[in-house]
Amino acid sequence: MSNDKNELKKCLRSYKIDFGVLCKTPCSKEETKEYKQILKEGGSLPEGVFAVEYLNGSLPDEFYTVTPAGLDDAEIKEYLMYKKLSMLKTVKNCLVFLAGLAAFYLFLFLISMLF
């Protein structure tokens, strides 16, 4: 159960970073060297420091910290609402384009059937 909870937290943190609610700040070269040494010795990273995970399972070469974007709850809700509206507008524009394309091909088909 705790493994699922950790995976859900990772996923939630990833979504927050993707949508700009949290800021991902890369660690300096000195910090990266220190964190790599900690992981080689079998230790765990300090709280708030995360490793970039690779699919091959090798030791990470990059580390980052996550900081809040500086927005309160109402501003985050407003930001996400506008983000949703922007995505809906994009979907609408794609549908209008595809409908216009379909109508154009239907028109061409009807013209070709007449002649």
N, CA, C and O atoms as CSV, one atom per row, in Angstrom:
chain,resi,resn,atom,element,x,y,z
A,1,MET,N,N,0.825,-1.197,0.000
A,1,MET,CA,C,0.000,0.000,0.000
A,1,MET,C,C,0.867,1.257,0.000
A,1,MET,O,O,0.577,2.210,-0.724
A,2,SER,N,N,1.933,1.265,0.812
A,2,SER,CA,C,2.778,2.457,0.875
A,2,SER,C,C,3.501,2.678,-0.446
A,2,SER,O,O,3.769,3.820,-0.819
A,3,ASN,N,N,3.824,1.583,-1.169
A,3,ASN,CA,C,4.473,1.722,-2.466
A,3,ASN,C,C,3.532,2.404,-3.451
A,3,ASN,O,O,3.957,3.260,-4.226
A,4,ASP,N,N,2.258,2.030,-3.423
A,4,ASP,CA,C,1.271,2.676,-4.285
A,4,ASP,C,C,1.127,4.147,-3.935
A,4,ASP,O,O,0.992,4.997,-4.815
A,5,LYS,N,N,1.158,4.439,-2.641
A,5,LYS,CA,C,1.023,5.813,-2.187
A,5,LYS,C,C,2.214,6.648,-2.665
A,5,LYS,O,O,2.045,7.794,-3.081
A,6,ASN,N,N,3.419,6.070,-2.603
A,6,ASN,CA,C,4.607,6.784,-3.075
A,6,ASN,C,C,4.543,7.020,-4.579
A,6,ASN,O,O,4.919,8.090,-5.059
A,7,GLU,N,N,4.070,6.029,-5.317
A,7,GLU,CA,C,3.930,6.181,-6.769
A,7,GLU,C,C,2.910,7.264,-7.106
A,7,GLU,O,O,3.106,8.049,-8.033
A,8,LEU,N,N,1.814,7.296,-6.340
A,8,LEU,CA,C,0.808,8.335,-6.566
A,8,LEU,C,C,1.368,9.718,-6.267
A,8,LEU,O,O,1.080,10.677,-6.983
A,9,LYS,N,N,2.168,9.822,-5.208
A,9,LYS,CA,C,2.776,11.114,-4.886
A,9,LYS,C,C,3.753,11.552,-5.971
A,9,LYS,O,O,3.809,12.731,-6.318
A,10,LYS,N,N,4.533,10.594,-6.514
A,10,LYS,CA,C,5.452,10.915,-7.607
A,10,LYS,C,C,4.676,11.412,-8.817
A,10,LYS,O,O,5.062,12.393,-9.453
A,11,CYS,N,N,3.588,10.735,-9.131
A,11,CYS,CA,C,2.761,11.102,-10.270
A,11,CYS,C,C,2.144,12.490,-10.070
A,11,CYS,O,O,2.124,13.306,-10.991
A,12,LEU,N,N,1.651,12.744,-8.882
A,12,LEU,CA,C,1.057,14.041,-8.570
A,12,LEU,C,C,2.108,15.146,-8.668
A,12,LEU,O,O,1.833,16.213,-9.217
A,13,ARG,N,N,3.310,14.900,-8.143
A,13,ARG,CA,C,4.390,15.886,-8.219
A,13,ARG,C,C,4.757,16.144,-9.681
A,13,ARG,O,O,5.015,17.284,-10.067
A,14,SER,N,N,4.779,15.092,-10.485
A,14,SER,CA,C,5.090,15.238,-11.906
A,14,SER,C,C,4.042,16.092,-12.613
A,14,SER,O,O,4.384,16.957,-13.419
A,15,TYR,N,N,2.770,15.850,-12.314
A,15,TYR,CA,C,1.708,16.663,-12.908
A,15,TYR,C,C,1.822,18.120,-12.470
A,15,TYR,O,O,1.645,19.028,-13.283
A,16,LYS,N,N,2.112,18.343,-11.211
A,16,LYS,CA,C,2.231,19.717,-10.725
A,16,LYS,C,C,3.385,20.445,-11.402
A,16,LYS,O,O,3.288,21.638,-11.691
A,17,ILE,N,N,4.480,19.724,-11.657
A,17,ILE,CA,C,5.615,20.329,-12.347
A,17,ILE,C,C,5.241,20.605,-13.799
A,17,ILE,O,O,5.539,21.679,-14.321
A,18,ASP,N,N,4.589,19.639,-14.457
A,18,ASP,CA,C,4.202,19.800,-15.862
A,18,ASP,C,C,3.268,20.984,-16.066
A,18,ASP,O,O,3.374,21.690,-17.069
A,19,PHE,N,N,2.366,21.205,-15.139
A,19,PHE,CA,C,1.394,22.280,-15.290
A,19,PHE,C,C,1.817,23.586,-14.634
A,19,PHE,O,O,1.043,24.543,-14.615
A,20,GLY,N,N,3.025,23.644,-14.098
A,20,GLY,CA,C,3.574,24.894,-13.596
A,20,GLY,C,C,3.162,25.276,-12.195
A,20,GLY,O,O,3.382,26.416,-11.784
A,21,VAL,N,N,2.573,24.363,-11.446
A,21,VAL,CA,C,2.192,24.673,-10.066
A,21,VAL,C,C,3.414,24.573,-9.149
A,21,VAL,O,O,3.505,25.283,-8.147
A,22,LEU,N,N,4.346,23.694,-9.497
A,22,LEU,CA,C,5.617,23.567,-8.796
A,22,LEU,C,C,6.748,23.867,-9.768
A,22,LEU,O,O,6.627,23.622,-10.969
A,23,CYS,N,N,7.849,24.397,-9.245
A,23,CYS,CA,C,9.011,24.707,-10.067
A,23,CYS,C,C,10.110,23.687,-9.798
A,23,CYS,O,O,10.433,23.389,-8.648
A,24,LYS,N,N,10.669,23.169,-10.860
A,24,LYS,CA,C,11.741,22.177,-10.785
A,24,LYS,C,C,13.070,22.913,-10.978
A,24,LYS,O,O,13.327,23.477,-12.042
A,25,THR,N,N,13.922,22.902,-9.926
A,25,THR,CA,C,15.188,23.608,-9.967
A,25,THR,C,C,16.333,22.601,-9.966
A,25,THR,O,O,16.475,21.840,-9.009
A,26,PRO,N,N,17.158,22.580,-11.021
A,26,PRO,CA,C,18.269,21.628,-11.052
A,26,PRO,C,C,19.302,21.963,-9.977
A,26,PRO,O,O,19.501,23.130,-9.639
A,27,CYS,N,N,19.955,20.933,-9.445
A,27,CYS,CA,C,20.990,21.120,-8.437
A,27,CYS,C,C,22.304,21.493,-9.113
A,27,CYS,O,O,22.523,21.201,-10.289
A,28,SER,N,N,23.167,22.140,-8.351
A,28,SER,CA,C,24.471,22.534,-8.882
A,28,SER,C,C,25.356,21.301,-9.057
A,28,SER,O,O,25.010,20.214,-8.596
A,29,LYS,N,N,26.491,21.472,-9.720
A,29,LYS,CA,C,27.406,20.349,-9.956
A,29,LYS,C,C,27.962,19.803,-8.642
A,29,LYS,O,O,28.143,18.594,-8.493
A,30,GLU,N,N,28.229,20.692,-7.698
A,30,GLU,CA,C,28.754,20.247,-6.403
A,30,GLU,C,C,27.713,19.429,-5.642
A,30,GLU,O,O,28.022,18.386,-5.066
A,31,GLU,N,N,26.479,19.921,-5.649
A,31,GLU,CA,C,25.401,19.195,-4.988
A,31,GLU,C,C,25.158,17.845,-5.664
A,31,GLU,O,O,24.928,16.839,-4.992
A,32,THR,N,N,25.211,17.830,-6.989
A,32,THR,CA,C,25.010,16.588,-7.730
A,32,THR,C,C,26.071,15.565,-7.366
A,32,THR,O,O,25.767,14.388,-7.170
A,33,LYS,N,N,27.317,16.014,-7.275
A,33,LYS,CA,C,28.413,15.111,-6.905
A,33,LYS,C,C,28.194,14.554,-5.501
A,33,LYS,O,O,28.422,13.370,-5.253
A,34,GLU,N,N,27.750,15.417,-4.581
A,34,GLU,CA,C,27.484,14.999,-3.199
A,34,GLU,C,C,26.342,13.978,-3.141
A,34,GLU,O,O,26.444,12.975,-2.434
A,35,TYR,N,N,25.266,14.228,-3.874
A,35,TYR,CA,C,24.117,13.323,-3.852
A,35,TYR,C,C,24.436,11.981,-4.508
A,35,TYR,O,O,23.950,10.938,-4.069
A,36,LYS,N,N,25.259,12.014,-5.568
A,36,LYS,CA,C,25.671,10.749,-6.192
A,36,LYS,C,C,26.471,9.901,-5.219
A,36,LYS,O,O,26.318,8.681,-5.173
A,37,GLN,N,N,27.335,10.562,-4.434
A,37,GLN,CA,C,28.139,9.851,-3.444
A,37,GLN,C,C,27.243,9.243,-2.368
A,37,GLN,O,O,27.468,8.114,-1.931
A,38,ILE,N,N,26.243,9.982,-1.950
A,38,ILE,CA,C,25.305,9.479,-0.937
A,38,ILE,C,C,24.599,8.229,-1.459
A,38,ILE,O,O,24.458,7.247,-0.730
A,39,LEU,N,N,24.158,8.262,-2.711
A,39,LEU,CA,C,23.461,7.106,-3.287
A,39,LEU,C,C,24.400,5.915,-3.471
A,39,LEU,O,O,23.984,4.771,-3.291
A,40,LYS,N,N,25.668,6.170,-3.830
A,40,LYS,CA,C,26.629,5.081,-3.990
A,40,LYS,C,C,26.877,4.370,-2.669
A,40,LYS,O,O,27.093,3.159,-2.639
A,41,GLU,N,N,26.847,5.125,-1.579
A,41,GLU,CA,C,27.071,4.557,-0.249
A,41,GLU,C,C,25.824,3.889,0.307
A,41,GLU,O,O,25.859,3.321,1.399
A,42,GLY,N,N,24.728,3.950,-0.432
A,42,GLY,CA,C,23.496,3.296,0.000
A,42,GLY,C,C,22.592,4.169,0.844
A,42,GLY,O,O,21.614,3.673,1.403
A,43,GLY,N,N,22.886,5.441,0.952
A,43,GLY,CA,C,22.060,6.354,1.732
A,43,GLY,C,C,20.857,6.832,0.947
A,43,GLY,O,O,20.637,6.429,-0.195
A,44,SER,N,N,20.088,7.692,1.572
A,44,SER,CA,C,18.920,8.263,0.894
A,44,SER,C,C,19.120,9.762,0.738
A,44,SER,O,O,19.860,10.395,1.491
A,45,LEU,N,N,18.452,10.301,-0.240
A,45,LEU,CA,C,18.575,11.729,-0.529
A,45,LEU,C,C,17.913,12.559,0.559
A,45,LEU,O,O,16.955,12.106,1.185
A,46,PRO,N,N,18.415,13.776,0.796
A,46,PRO,CA,C,17.753,14.661,1.763
A,46,PRO,C,C,16.325,14.975,1.330
A,46,PRO,O,O,15.980,14.859,0.154
A,47,GLU,N,N,15.518,15.366,2.277
A,47,GLU,CA,C,14.119,15.686,1.982
A,47,GLU,C,C,14.053,16.873,1.030
A,47,GLU,O,O,14.737,17.878,1.220
A,48,GLY,N,N,13.225,16.742,0.011
A,48,GLY,CA,C,13.051,17.814,-0.962
A,48,GLY,C,C,13.977,17.712,-2.156
A,48,GLY,O,O,13.874,18.516,-3.082
A,49,VAL,N,N,14.885,16.735,-2.159
A,49,VAL,CA,C,15.787,16.524,-3.291
A,49,VAL,C,C,15.356,15.246,-3.993
A,49,VAL,O,O,15.126,14.220,-3.353
A,50,PHE,N,N,15.250,15.318,-5.315
A,50,PHE,CA,C,14.782,14.187,-6.096
A,50,PHE,C,C,15.763,13.896,-7.214
A,50,PHE,O,O,16.433,14.797,-7.718
A,51,ALA,N,N,15.843,12.628,-7.598
A,51,ALA,CA,C,16.726,12.207,-8.677
A,51,ALA,C,C,15.936,12.062,-9.958
A,51,ALA,O,O,14.773,11.660,-9.944
A,52,VAL,N,N,16.577,12.392,-11.069
A,52,VAL,CA,C,15.979,12.135,-12.371
A,52,VAL,C,C,16.096,10.640,-12.611
A,52,VAL,O,O,17.200,10.095,-12.611
A,53,GLU,N,N,14.968,9.975,-12.814
A,53,GLU,CA,C,14.966,8.523,-12.957
A,53,GLU,C,C,15.052,8.138,-14.421
A,53,GLU,O,O,14.361,8.698,-15.271
A,54,TYR,N,N,15.912,7.173,-14.696
A,54,TYR,CA,C,16.092,6.670,-16.052
A,54,TYR,C,C,15.447,5.301,-16.173
A,54,TYR,O,O,15.296,4.589,-15.180
A,55,LEU,N,N,15.071,4.935,-17.379
A,55,LEU,CA,C,14.406,3.659,-17.608
A,55,LEU,C,C,15.355,2.477,-17.443
A,55,LEU,O,O,14.915,1.381,-17.096
A,56,ASN,N,N,16.652,2.681,-17.686
A,56,ASN,CA,C,17.584,1.567,-17.589
A,56,ASN,C,C,17.970,1.235,-16.147
A,56,ASN,O,O,18.647,0.234,-15.911
A,57,GLY,N,N,17.559,2.043,-15.193
A,57,GLY,CA,C,17.783,1.744,-13.783
A,57,GLY,C,C,19.174,2.100,-13.277
A,57,GLY,O,O,19.532,1.717,-12.163
A,58,SER,N,N,19.965,2.819,-14.063
A,58,SER,CA,C,21.305,3.194,-13.621
A,58,SER,C,C,21.231,4.311,-12.583
A,58,SER,O,O,20.178,4.913,-12.369
A,59,LEU,N,N,22.368,4.574,-11.943
A,59,LEU,CA,C,22.420,5.651,-10.966
A,59,LEU,C,C,22.143,6.976,-11.655
A,59,LEU,O,O,22.644,7.218,-12.753
A,60,PRO,N,N,21.360,7.829,-11.033
A,60,PRO,CA,C,21.020,9.103,-11.674
A,60,PRO,C,C,22.225,10.039,-11.748
A,60,PRO,O,O,23.082,10.037,-10.865
A,61,ASP,N,N,22.275,10.834,-12.808
A,61,ASP,CA,C,23.323,11.828,-12.990
A,61,ASP,C,C,22.812,13.230,-12.700
A,61,ASP,O,O,23.594,14.179,-12.637
A,62,GLU,N,N,21.510,13.363,-12.524
A,62,GLU,CA,C,20.912,14.673,-12.313
A,62,GLU,C,C,19.977,14.628,-11.107
A,62,GLU,O,O,19.298,13.634,-10.851
A,63,PHE,N,N,19.971,15.734,-10.383
A,63,PHE,CA,C,19.103,15.867,-9.216
A,63,PHE,C,C,18.435,17.227,-9.290
A,63,PHE,O,O,18.948,18.156,-9.914
A,64,TYR,N,N,17.286,17.330,-8.645
A,64,TYR,CA,C,16.558,18.594,-8.646
A,64,TYR,C,C,15.799,18.761,-7.342
A,64,TYR,O,O,15.533,17.799,-6.621
A,65,THR,N,N,15.461,20.006,-7.062
A,65,THR,CA,C,14.594,20.316,-5.923
A,65,THR,C,C,13.291,20.879,-6.487
A,65,THR,O,O,13.251,21.401,-7.601
A,66,VAL,N,N,12.256,20.763,-5.712
A,66,VAL,CA,C,10.941,21.244,-6.128
A,66,VAL,C,C,10.524,22.345,-5.160
A,66,VAL,O,O,10.527,22.161,-3.943
A,67,THR,N,N,10.167,23.490,-5.729
A,67,THR,CA,C,9.717,24.611,-4.910
A,67,THR,C,C,8.343,25.065,-5.399
A,67,THR,O,O,8.032,24.941,-6.584
A,68,PRO,N,N,7.537,25.581,-4.506
A,68,PRO,CA,C,6.219,26.081,-4.931
A,68,PRO,C,C,6.370,27.276,-5.865
A,68,PRO,O,O,7.365,27.999,-5.804
A,69,ALA,N,N,5.390,27.476,-6.719
A,69,ALA,CA,C,5.434,28.570,-7.694
A,69,ALA,C,C,5.095,29.921,-7.064
A,69,ALA,O,O,5.181,30.949,-7.734
A,70,GLY,N,N,4.721,29.933,-5.815
A,70,GLY,CA,C,4.410,31.190,-5.145
A,70,GLY,C,C,2.966,31.632,-5.312
A,70,GLY,O,O,2.659,32.814,-5.163
A,71,LEU,N,N,2.088,30.708,-5.615
A,71,LEU,CA,C,0.678,31.027,-5.781
A,71,LEU,C,C,-0.119,30.465,-4.607
A,71,LEU,O,O,0.188,29.388,-4.095
A,72,ASP,N,N,-1.147,31.206,-4.185
A,72,ASP,CA,C,-2.011,30.658,-3.142
A,72,ASP,C,C,-3.059,29.750,-3.802
A,72,ASP,O,O,-3.097,29.627,-5.026
A,73,ASP,N,N,-3.890,29.129,-2.996
A,73,ASP,CA,C,-4.852,28.141,-3.519
A,73,ASP,C,C,-5.811,28.737,-4.546
A,73,ASP,O,O,-6.105,28.103,-5.559
A,74,ALA,N,N,-6.298,29.941,-4.294
A,74,ALA,CA,C,-7.244,30.561,-5.230
A,74,ALA,C,C,-6.562,30.853,-6.563
A,74,ALA,O,O,-7.164,30.661,-7.620
A,75,GLU,N,N,-5.319,31.313,-6.524
A,75,GLU,CA,C,-4.598,31.598,-7.760
A,75,GLU,C,C,-4.289,30.312,-8.532
A,75,GLU,O,O,-4.324,30.299,-9.762
A,76,ILE,N,N,-3.988,29.238,-7.808
A,76,ILE,CA,C,-3.733,27.949,-8.466
A,76,ILE,C,C,-4.999,27.463,-9.154
A,76,ILE,O,O,-4.944,27.005,-10.295
A,77,LYS,N,N,-6.146,27.558,-8.473
A,77,LYS,CA,C,-7.413,27.141,-9.080
A,77,LYS,C,C,-7.726,27.979,-10.320
A,77,LYS,O,O,-8.162,27.445,-11.340
A,78,GLU,N,N,-7.504,29.283,-10.233
A,78,GLU,CA,C,-7.762,30.155,-11.377
A,78,GLU,C,C,-6.819,29.819,-12.535
A,78,GLU,O,O,-7.246,29.772,-13.689
A,79,TYR,N,N,-5.549,29.588,-12.231
A,79,TYR,CA,C,-4.565,29.235,-13.254
A,79,TYR,C,C,-4.966,27.937,-13.951
A,79,TYR,O,O,-4.941,27.855,-15.179
A,80,LEU,N,N,-5.334,26.933,-13.173
A,80,LEU,CA,C,-5.715,25.645,-13.760
A,80,LEU,C,C,-7.003,25.750,-14.572
A,80,LEU,O,O,-7.165,25.055,-15.575
A,81,MET,N,N,-7.920,26.619,-14.139
A,81,MET,CA,C,-9.149,26.824,-14.902
A,81,MET,C,C,-8.819,27.420,-16.274
A,81,MET,O,O,-9.361,26.978,-17.287
A,82,TYR,N,N,-7.940,28.413,-16.313
A,82,TYR,CA,C,-7.555,29.004,-17.586
A,82,TYR,C,C,-6.763,28.021,-18.444
A,82,TYR,O,O,-6.862,28.041,-19.671
A,83,LYS,N,N,-5.989,27.172,-17.806
A,83,LYS,CA,C,-5.255,26.136,-18.539
A,83,LYS,C,C,-6.251,25.175,-19.210
A,83,LYS,O,O,-6.077,24.803,-20.370
A,84,LYS,N,N,-7.299,24.779,-18.463
A,84,LYS,CA,C,-8.332,23.908,-19.038
A,84,LYS,C,C,-9.040,24.594,-20.201
A,84,LYS,O,O,-9.287,23.972,-21.234
A,85,LEU,N,N,-9.366,25.873,-20.035
A,85,LEU,CA,C,-10.036,26.603,-21.109
A,85,LEU,C,C,-9.155,26.682,-22.350
A,85,LEU,O,O,-9.644,26.577,-23.474
A,86,SER,N,N,-7.866,26.867,-22.141
A,86,SER,CA,C,-6.935,26.913,-23.259
A,86,SER,C,C,-6.892,25.578,-23.992
A,86,SER,O,O,-6.861,25.538,-25.222
A,87,MET,N,N,-6.889,24.487,-23.233
A,87,MET,CA,C,-6.876,23.160,-23.852
A,87,MET,C,C,-8.187,22.892,-24.593
A,87,MET,O,O,-8.174,22.303,-25.674
A,88,LEU,N,N,-9.314,23.316,-24.025
A,88,LEU,CA,C,-10.605,23.154,-24.702
A,88,LEU,C,C,-10.657,23.954,-25.997
A,88,LEU,O,O,-11.224,23.497,-26.989
A,89,LYS,N,N,-10.072,25.138,-25.991
A,89,LYS,CA,C,-10.030,25.957,-27.196
A,89,LYS,C,C,-9.210,25.261,-28.280
A,89,LYS,O,O,-9.573,25.297,-29.456
A,90,THR,N,N,-8.112,24.632,-27.884
A,90,THR,CA,C,-7.289,23.893,-28.843
A,90,THR,C,C,-8.057,22.720,-29.432
A,90,THR,O,O,-7.993,22.481,-30.638
A,91,VAL,N,N,-8.779,21.988,-28.600
A,91,VAL,CA,C,-9.580,20.861,-29.084
A,91,VAL,C,C,-10.664,21.358,-30.039
A,91,VAL,O,O,-10.914,20.744,-31.076
A,92,LYS,N,N,-11.299,22.463,-29.686
A,92,LYS,CA,C,-12.342,23.029,-30.551
A,92,LYS,C,C,-11.766,23.413,-31.907
A,92,LYS,O,O,-12.371,23.137,-32.944
A,93,ASN,N,N,-10.605,24.045,-31.901
A,93,ASN,CA,C,-9.985,24.449,-33.170
A,93,ASN,C,C,-9.617,23.233,-34.018
A,93,ASN,O,O,-9.753,23.274,-35.241
A,94,CYS,N,N,-9.161,22.169,-33.399
A,94,CYS,CA,C,-8.842,20.937,-34.139
A,94,CYS,C,C,-10.100,20.336,-34.743
A,94,CYS,O,O,-10.087,19.889,-35.889
A,95,LEU,N,N,-11.187,20.322,-33.979
A,95,LEU,CA,C,-12.449,19.774,-34.493
A,95,LEU,C,C,-13.002,20.607,-35.641
A,95,LEU,O,O,-13.526,20.057,-36.610
A,96,VAL,N,N,-12.891,21.921,-35.543
A,96,VAL,CA,C,-13.351,22.789,-36.628
A,96,VAL,C,C,-12.530,22.523,-37.882
A,96,VAL,O,O,-13.080,22.447,-38.981
A,97,PHE,N,N,-11.221,22.381,-37.723
A,97,PHE,CA,C,-10.359,22.088,-38.869
A,97,PHE,C,C,-10.733,20.755,-39.512
A,97,PHE,O,O,-10.869,20.666,-40.732
A,98,LEU,N,N,-10.900,19.718,-38.689
A,98,LEU,CA,C,-11.241,18.394,-39.230
A,98,LEU,C,C,-12.617,18.386,-39.881
A,98,LEU,O,O,-12.805,17.726,-40.903
A,99,ALA,N,N,-13.578,19.100,-39.315
A,99,ALA,CA,C,-14.908,19.187,-39.916
A,99,ALA,C,C,-14.834,19.923,-41.251
A,99,ALA,O,O,-15.488,19.522,-42.214
A,100,GLY,N,N,-14.063,20.971,-41.318
A,100,GLY,CA,C,-13.895,21.693,-42.583
A,100,GLY,C,C,-13.225,20.831,-43.633
A,100,GLY,O,O,-13.611,20.852,-44.802
A,101,LEU,N,N,-12.222,20.070,-43.218
A,101,LEU,CA,C,-11.539,19.160,-44.133
A,101,LEU,C,C,-12.492,18.081,-44.651
A,101,LEU,O,O,-12.483,17.751,-45.837
A,102,ALA,N,N,-13.313,17.536,-43.750
A,102,ALA,CA,C,-14.284,16.519,-44.152
A,102,ALA,C,C,-15.300,17.109,-45.121
A,102,ALA,O,O,-15.663,16.465,-46.106
A,103,ALA,N,N,-15.762,18.323,-44.852
A,103,ALA,CA,C,-16.729,18.963,-45.751
A,103,ALA,C,C,-16.096,19.218,-47.123
A,103,ALA,O,O,-16.751,19.040,-48.149
A,104,PHE,N,N,-14.842,19.626,-47.143
A,104,PHE,CA,C,-14.145,19.865,-48.405
A,104,PHE,C,C,-14.037,18.575,-49.212
A,104,PHE,O,O,-14.298,18.576,-50.415
A,105,TYR,N,N,-13.655,17.469,-48.559
A,105,TYR,CA,C,-13.552,16.193,-49.271
A,105,TYR,C,C,-14.925,15.679,-49.715
A,105,TYR,O,O,-15.045,15.065,-50.775
A,106,LEU,N,N,-15.940,15.924,-48.921
A,106,LEU,CA,C,-17.291,15.547,-49.330
A,106,LEU,C,C,-17.710,16.331,-50.575
A,106,LEU,O,O,-18.303,15.771,-51.496
A,107,PHE,N,N,-17.401,17.613,-50.595
A,107,PHE,CA,C,-17.684,18.451,-51.759
A,107,PHE,C,C,-16.939,17.925,-52.987
A,107,PHE,O,O,-17.523,17.823,-54.066
A,108,LEU,N,N,-15.653,17.591,-52.832
A,108,LEU,CA,C,-14.880,17.040,-53.948
A,108,LEU,C,C,-15.464,15.717,-54.427
A,108,LEU,O,O,-15.514,15.454,-55.629
A,109,PHE,N,N,-15.900,14.895,-53.500
A,109,PHE,CA,C,-16.495,13.604,-53.856
A,109,PHE,C,C,-17.776,13.815,-54.663
A,109,PHE,O,O,-17.986,13.161,-55.685
A,110,LEU,N,N,-18.628,14.730,-54.201
A,110,LEU,CA,C,-19.876,14.988,-54.914
A,110,LEU,C,C,-19.614,15.566,-56.297
A,110,LEU,O,O,-20.314,15.220,-57.249
A,111,ILE,N,N,-18.630,16.431,-56.426
A,111,ILE,CA,C,-18.288,17.008,-57.741
A,111,ILE,C,C,-17.775,15.905,-58.668
A,111,ILE,O,O,-18.127,15.868,-59.847
A,112,SER,N,N,-16.940,15.006,-58.133
A,112,SER,CA,C,-16.408,13.934,-58.969
A,112,SER,C,C,-17.512,12.950,-59.396
A,112,SER,O,O,-17.418,12.357,-60.471
A,113,MET,N,N,-18.523,12.774,-58.594
A,113,MET,CA,C,-19.630,11.873,-58.950
A,113,MET,C,C,-20.511,12.495,-60.045
A,113,MET,O,O,-21.086,11.771,-60.858
A,114,LEU,N,N,-20.618,13.806,-60.070
A,114,LEU,CA,C,-21.449,14.477,-61.056
A,114,LEU,C,C,-20.789,14.510,-62.425
A,114,LEU,O,O,-21.475,14.508,-63.447
A,115,PHE,N,N,-19.473,14.538,-62.450
A,115,PHE,CA,C,-18.783,14.646,-63.749
A,115,PHE,C,C,-18.086,13.388,-64.024
A,115,PHE,O,O,-17.439,13.254,-65.063
